[in-house]
Structures are given as structure tokens and as C-alpha cells.
Amino acid sequence: MDELTYEREYFAQGYTAVAGVDEVGRGPLAGPVVCAAVILPLDEEKRVLGVDDSKKLSKKKREALAEQIKEVALAYSVSEVDEGTIDEINILQATRLCMKKAVEGLKLSPDFVLTDGNMTLDIAQPQKSIVKGDALVCSIGAASILAKVYRDKLMEEYAREYPDYGFERNVGYGTAEHIKAIREKGICKIHRKTFVKNFLGDREKNSP
């Protein structure tokens, strides 16, 4: 994972700025989907050790790695697409849009883009999608870390604004505690209405 194998492979083909892109937050009932794009240097002395799929890392490790990634990256960008857009265009299209925004937000324009999963983006650059890329490709793993740290902090802020749902613990995912709160309190502004309708029963489906 730390070998930058994919990035070096494309560098050998003449691509000098290979970006890795990943998303966090496709599955939650509340909050935005967040994406990050990262272009890492290939210099041995700037290598960030320990990069992996963000879900496999502790919060403390993710936050430490996020700072290291920001320090050494040739460029990085984080973007989000809100719950209203997710409801309007569906989560798959919202994720594609979010990834596109992350790529376009890079201060250094990449000449090749690697994405996690099975995702084709509406971008000008050549691209390749890699299943489990966040665990296999260093720049994609780095992107997953930046996106996860950003989104978790955002959901902690929302927890203070909407304290009934335990967002500081569940970061919007459909835990038993979260679903119980939806059934008892209804939904708040950041809930994805297309995701929570099955939990509302006859309750008014608009925000309180």
C-alpha cells in the first residue's frame, strides 16, 4: 500500500500528476456525501506510511495521517454534496458529482485520475476505477482519509445543532439509536428524505 505502485506505473507511462479520488458517506441517513482528491509526490522522503482504507484506521490514526497527507501532497481537494441534492438526483449521481468537484478543485490539474470502486466520472482526464482502491492504491487511500476526517468533524458540528440524533457517535448512519430518534422526533434539516421515509410511518415527512 505504501509503495505507490499504481501511481509509479502511470508515471512510467508519462503521467506526472496522478490523482486518487474517494468518497465517504454514501450510506448514512443524514448529512452530505464527501469526496476528496489527492495527488501524492513519488519522492521516497515524502512518503506517508500507514495509509489504508480509512474505515480500517482508528480516529486518532486517521487524523494524524490526514495532517501528514496535507503537508506532503502536491495538491488535495475536499468537496461535499448536500442531502437536498442527494434526494434530488440520487446518491450514485451525487457521488459522481462530488468526485468531479473534488478533481476540479485541485490546484494542480491531474493528468490521470484513479477512483475507488466502479465509478466513471464526467471529467476531461483519462481515468481508471479500481475496486477496493482505498485499500490498494495509496493516493485513493489518502483521499479516503481526508474525506472521512472532514465528514466526521462536520457531523460533530451538526450534533451540536441537532442534539437529538447522536450524530457525534453515528455520523449519520442508521444505528438503532438514530432510527429510534427519527421515529420519536421526526427528521431534521440534514436528513436525506429518500433514505428515511421507511422509518417515519405516518409521521409528517417534512423537516420539523
Beta strands, then each sheet from edge to edge (+ up, - down):
strand 1: 18-24
strand 2: 33-39
strand 3: 75-81
strand 4: 112-116
strand 5: 127-130
sheet 1: 3+ 2- 1+ 4+ 5+
end
